[in-house]
Amino acid sequence: MVLRSSIAGFTALLVSLGALPLADAAPKAKPESAAQPEAQAAPPAAPAAEAFDPNTASVPAATDVGVVPDAVAAPEMVKPVNAPHFGGALRARWVTLPSWFLGMFTKANRALSSYGVGLEGFRRKRDSDDPNRFTEISLALGYQNMSPPDGNWLGSGKDPSLDTDWVQFKNFGFWTIDFSYLGRQFFNEVFGIHYGAGLGLAIIQGDVLRTSSANCRAGNLSTKECRPLVCTNGVCTETELSNSTKENPRGESDSPEHPHRFREGSIPAVIPLINLVAGVDFRIPTVPGLEFRLEGGFYNALFLGGAAAYVY
């Protein structure tokens, strides 16, 4: 009994000093001020911001943020996309090589007064800075008659008594193709101007026939006195000139004393073509796309003419 009492007393002493925790001891209660009830959970964290996708995100309105968003471009920075237009035109021209023009290369000549026709296809683009200004690229095919009347011709620096020829142009003309660049400026919905230049090729058709004229001198090149000897009374007929060819079976050289008509063989089959053009345009407001043109320029000859065009 004494031993049991001693052990019990020793154990109680250790417990009181904290050396031996009791297994069934109740847990200590936390101070009321520091306790957090388990039912009161911490406020939920804000959801993470989703990654910005410029392809799906909508642009906020200016009124929502008070300023124009960066994603919205200012109107003055946006230029409209002007798609090109295509069209076609039918043209007709009066073609001329006047004597004063030919006089730069000849002492005697016959002025050309003829015609030309053509068909154009073009691509037109509106200027991004001026809605009334256009640039145009065109491709044209045509025919131009280049046959002046029969008559005497003499080149510059040639001897009139030896080198004057009666020249005939037989179905002489150009089949043409040209590629041109033009600018067009309209001042209102009706009236405008155009100007441009181009290059191309002229395929030559027909013949040039020559017969030497006699009794020619500087002062009588355009008179009946200066004519081939085969011509009667200074009037040259096709029969007389054609017979002069037949009467020369040996191919003797043509000369004023012995005229024999011959074909000029130095004319090339193809020559370069220069196109210079300027004119005015008229649009019909009630018929969108329809245009009329008056124009002039140089197309291996001087010309004045007009065209009707339609823009799609």
C-alpha positions in Angstrom: 0.0 0.0 0.0 2.8 2.4 0.8 4.5 1.6 -2.5 1.2 2.2 -4.5 0.7 5.5 -2.7 4.3 6.6 -3.5 4.0 5.8 -7.2 0.6 7.6 -7.4 2.1 10.7 -5.7 5.2 10.7 -8.0 3.0 10.4 -11.1 0.8 13.3 -10.0 3.9 15.4 -9.4 5.2 14.8 -13.0 1.8 15.6 -14.5 1.6 18.9 -12.6 5.1 19.8 -13.8 4.1 18.9 -17.5 6.6 16.1 -17.8 4.0 13.4 -18.6 0.9 14.4 -20.7 -2.2 12.5 -19.8 -3.5 10.4 -22.7 -7.1 11.2 -22.0 -6.5 14.9 -21.3 -8.9 17.2 -23.1 -7.4 19.5 -25.7 -6.9 23.0 -24.6 -9.5 25.4 -25.9 -8.2 28.4 -28.0 -8.8 31.8 -26.7 -12.2 33.1 -27.8 -10.6 36.2 -29.4 -8.3 34.1 -31.7 -10.7 31.4 -32.6 -12.0 31.2 -36.2 -15.2 29.3 -36.7 -14.9 26.6 -39.3 -18.2 27.6 -41.0 -16.8 31.1 -41.8 -14.6 30.4 -44.8 -12.3 33.0 -46.3 -13.8 35.1 -49.2 -13.4 33.3 -52.6 -10.4 34.5 -54.7 -11.2 36.5 -57.8 -11.2 34.3 -60.9 -8.0 34.5 -63.0 -8.3 36.8 -66.0 -8.7 34.9 -69.3 -6.1 35.4 -72.0 -7.1 38.2 -74.5 -7.8 36.8 -78.0 -7.9 39.6 -80.6 -9.8 37.3 -83.0 -12.8 36.8 -80.7 -12.7 39.8 -78.3 -15.0 42.6 -79.0 -13.8 46.2 -79.2 -15.3 48.3 -76.4 -17.3 51.2 -77.4 -15.8 54.7 -77.1 -18.6 55.7 -74.7 -17.6 52.8 -72.3 -14.1 54.1 -71.8 -14.3 57.7 -72.7 -11.7 57.5 -75.5 -11.3 56.0 -78.9 -9.8 52.5 -78.4 -6.5 51.8 -80.0 -8.0 49.0 -82.0 -10.3 51.5 -83.8 -8.4 53.3 -86.6 -9.0 57.0 -87.0 -11.1 57.7 -90.1 -8.4 59.8 -91.8 -6.0 56.9 -91.6 -8.3 54.6 -93.6 -8.2 54.7 -97.4 -10.8 53.0 -99.4 -9.8 50.1 -101.6 -10.6 51.1 -105.2 -11.0 48.0 -107.3 -10.1 48.4 -111.0 -12.8 48.7 -113.7 -12.6 47.4 -117.2 -14.1 48.7 -120.4 -14.1 48.9 -124.1 -14.2 51.7 -126.8 -14.8 52.0 -130.5 -12.9 54.8 -132.1 -13.0 56.6 -135.5 -10.4 59.2 -136.7 -9.6 61.5 -139.5 -6.0 61.0 -140.4 -3.8 63.5 -142.2 -0.2 64.2 -143.2 -0.5 67.8 -144.5 2.0 69.2 -147.1 3.6 71.5 -144.5 4.4 68.4 -142.4 5.7 66.4 -145.3 7.6 69.4 -146.4 10.1 68.8 -143.6 11.3 65.7 -145.5 10.4 66.4 -149.2 10.4 69.1 -151.9 7.3 67.7 -153.6 4.5 65.6 -152.1 0.8 64.9 -151.9 -1.0 65.5 -148.7 -2.7 62.6 -147.0 -6.3 62.9 -145.9 -7.8 59.6 -144.8 -9.3 57.6 -142.0 -8.6 55.2 -139.2 -10.7 52.9 -137.0 -9.9 50.9 -133.9 -11.1 48.9 -131.0 -9.8 49.4 -127.5 -9.9 47.4 -124.3 -8.8 49.1 -121.1 -8.3 48.7 -117.3 -9.0 51.8 -115.3 -8.1 52.5 -111.6 -9.4 55.3 -109.4 -6.8 57.4 -107.6 -6.9 56.8 -103.8 -6.4 60.6 -103.1 -8.7 62.1 -105.7 -11.9 60.2 -106.6 -12.2 62.1 -109.9 -8.7 61.1 -111.1 -8.0 57.8 -112.9 -5.1 56.0 -114.5 -5.7 53.7 -117.4 -3.9 51.0 -119.4 -5.2 50.2 -122.8 -4.6 47.8 -125.6 -5.9 48.7 -129.0 -6.2 47.1 -132.4 -7.0 49.1 -135.6 -6.6 49.9 -139.2 -5.3 53.2 -140.7 -5.5 54.0 -144.4 -2.3 55.7 -145.5 -2.9 56.2 -149.3 -2.6 59.8 -150.5 -3.6 60.7 -154.1 -1.3 59.9 -157.0 1.3 62.6 -157.7 4.9 63.7 -157.9 7.2 63.2 -155.0 10.8 64.4 -154.6 13.0 64.0 -151.5 14.9 66.7 -149.9 18.4 67.2 -151.4 17.5 65.4 -154.6 17.8 66.6 -158.2 14.3 67.5 -159.6 15.3 66.7 -163.2 16.4 63.1 -162.3 14.7 62.0 -159.1 11.1 63.2 -159.4 8.8 60.2 -159.4 5.1 59.9 -160.1 4.0 57.8 -157.0 0.9 55.7 -156.6 -0.2 54.2 -153.3 -2.2 51.0 -153.9 -4.3 49.9 -150.9 -1.5 51.2 -148.7 -2.3 51.2 -145.0 -1.4 50.0 -141.4 -2.8 47.3 -139.3 -2.0 48.5 -135.9 -1.6 47.3 -132.3 -0.5 49.6 -129.5 -0.2 49.6 -125.7 -0.8 53.0 -124.0 -0.9 54.6 -120.6 -3.3 57.4 -120.0 -4.5 59.7 -117.2 -8.1 60.9 -116.9 -9.3 63.8 -114.7 -13.0 64.5 -114.3 -14.1 67.9 -113.0 -17.7 67.0 -112.4 -20.0 64.1 -113.3 -20.1 65.2 -116.9 -16.9 66.7 -118.1 -13.2 65.6 -118.0 -9.9 65.4 -119.9 -7.5 62.7 -120.8 -3.9 62.5 -122.0 -1.3 59.9 -122.5 1.2 58.1 -124.8 2.0 54.6 -126.0 4.0 52.4 -128.3 3.1 49.7 -130.8 3.6 48.2 -134.2 2.2 48.9 -137.6 2.0 46.0 -140.1 2.1 47.5 -143.6 -0.1 46.3 -146.4 -0.4 47.4 -150.0 2.1 48.6 -152.6 3.9 51.8 -153.6 4.5 52.1 -157.3 6.9 54.6 -158.9 7.4 56.0 -162.4 10.0 58.6 -163.3 8.6 62.0 -164.4 10.3 64.1 -167.1 10.8 67.8 -167.8 10.8 68.6 -164.0 12.6 71.5 -162.3 12.2 73.2 -159.0 9.4 75.5 -160.1 7.1 73.1 -161.9 6.9 70.0 -159.7 3.2 70.3 -159.3 2.2 71.1 -162.9 1.2 69.0 -165.8 4.5 69.7 -167.5 6.3 67.5 -164.9 4.9 64.1 -165.7 6.0 60.6 -166.9 6.4 60.6 -170.7 3.9 57.8 -171.0 1.1 60.1 -169.8 -1.0 61.8 -172.5 -1.4 65.6 -172.1 0.0 65.5 -168.6 -2.9 63.2 -167.3 -1.6 59.8 -166.1 -4.1 56.9 -166.4 -3.8 53.5 -164.8 -3.7 51.9 -168.3 -0.8 54.0 -169.5 1.2 53.4 -166.4 0.4 49.7 -166.3 1.5 49.4 -170.0 4.8 51.0 -169.2 5.5 48.0 -166.9 4.6 45.5 -169.6 6.7 47.3 -172.2 9.8 46.6 -170.1 10.3 42.8 -170.3 14.0 43.1 -169.8 13.6 45.0 -166.6 15.5 48.1 -167.7 16.0 50.8 -165.1 13.4 53.4 -164.9 14.5 56.8 -166.0 12.9 60.1 -167.1 13.6 59.3 -170.8 12.4 55.7 -170.5 9.8 55.5 -167.8 8.8 52.0 -166.5 6.6 51.7 -163.5 8.1 49.6 -160.7 7.2 48.5 -157.2 9.1 50.2 -154.4 11.0 47.3 -152.6 12.5 49.1 -149.7 9.3 49.4 -147.6 9.5 47.2 -144.5 6.8 44.8 -143.5 6.5 46.2 -139.9 7.4 49.6 -138.4 7.3 51.1 -134.9 4.2 53.0 -134.0 4.1 56.1 -131.7 0.9 57.1 -130.0 0.4 60.6 -128.5 -3.1 61.5 -127.5 -5.1 64.2 -125.6 -8.7 65.1 -125.5 -11.9 65.7 -123.6 -14.4 63.2 -122.0 -18.2 63.4 -121.6 -20.1 61.2 -119.3 -23.9 60.6 -119.3 -25.1 60.8 -115.7 -28.4 59.0 -116.5 -26.5 56.1 -118.2 -23.7 55.0 -115.8 -20.6 53.7 -117.6 -21.3 55.4 -120.9 -18.7 57.9 -122.1 -17.9 59.8 -125.3 -14.5 61.3 -126.3 -13.1 63.9 -128.6 -9.4 63.6 -129.1 -6.4 64.4 -131.3 -2.7 63.6 -131.5 -0.1 61.7 -133.4 -0.4 58.1 -134.5 2.3 57.9 -137.1 0.2 60.6 -138.6 -1.8 63.5 -137.2 -5.4 62.8 -136.3 -8.6 64.1 -135.0 -11.4 61.8 -133.9 -13.8 60.5 -131.4 -14.8 57.4 -129.5 -17.6 55.8 -127.6 -16.7 53.8 -124.5 -18.4 51.8 -121.8 -16.9 51.1 -118.4 -18.1 48.0 -116.5 
